[in-house]
């Protein structure tokens, strides 16, 4: 695809400085871009690449110095968001899956909507339903009574277990399991573990995206619930009966233990661990590798293990970094105290 600079600027509402009739053929990162390509600059740490980039067109905001006369500039108040819009509209490759492959196994009772695409070796079991315009890629398995909404994309090798519901415009990446048994066992008198039946399901609401190799366990009773607009990164574990609110972002290798409830608009950085049976309120941001051991009742930033408000945690971390210095000071103070005590004893003896 070839686009003129003017077409791009008009689409995003930007201002062109240079040849507006120049045509670009693709987009790239500023450090990798070649002649004929569009790139963008929004983060000051990347400003150094403006001197050496081979791109022909650079999308940036007015704060960056336009030091090269051989480049064409598109000035925009938010180049990061504008660049995403350009990529989404003009350069995102189409997902190439159409029709229903002959190798797919679809139970006669399943209800398949219009314009549905189903890949090779897909299994759709009894009483399942798949909404209009949904794509289900190769080797995916839907067990009995699964419902998939409209406009969803399920990539290869996904398993959705019995009775689980996936709503509209959901994206599930490869290797993910929706509705695996919750980790529930009762110890017996003989010291063994007896499995607790897990007879609930998982409900994934609209506009959720779930990364690769994610496990979301079915509820023991009721539903494990992922609410509208939440985004879950790769390698995340969500246990049985967890409720994840709307528009949350949960980064890779995080784990949420059973029966915990998370509010709306929260952010969990990588490798966050959350204990079970607690509540986390709306608007909570938890830093990477934090461990949440009790409920969080007010919005804000938290960090550490156990997780504390960010300011308190940073002060504590500062003290930990200075422990060697503190130890030396304590040792010196102990020596001075011993000298003072010795001096006092000597003075006391001399005055007897």
Secondary structure, DSSP 8 states (H G I E B T S, - for coil): --EEHHHHHHHHT-EEES-TT-EE-EE--TTT--TTEEEEE-SGGGGGGGGT---SEEEE-TTS----TTSEEEE-TTHHHHHHHHIIIII-------SB-TT-EE-TT-EE-TT-EE-TT-EE-TT-EE-TT-EE-TT-EE-TT-EE-TT-EE-TT-EE-TT-EE-SS-EE-TT-EEEE----EEE-TTS-EEE-----EEEE-TT-EE-TT-EEE--SSSEEEE-TT-EE-TT-EE-TT-EE-TT-EE-TT-EE-TT-EE-SS-EE-TT-EE-SS-EE-TTEEE-TT-EE-S-B-S-EEEETBTTEEHHHHHHHHHHHHTHHHHHHHHHHHHHHHHHHHHHHHHHHHHT-
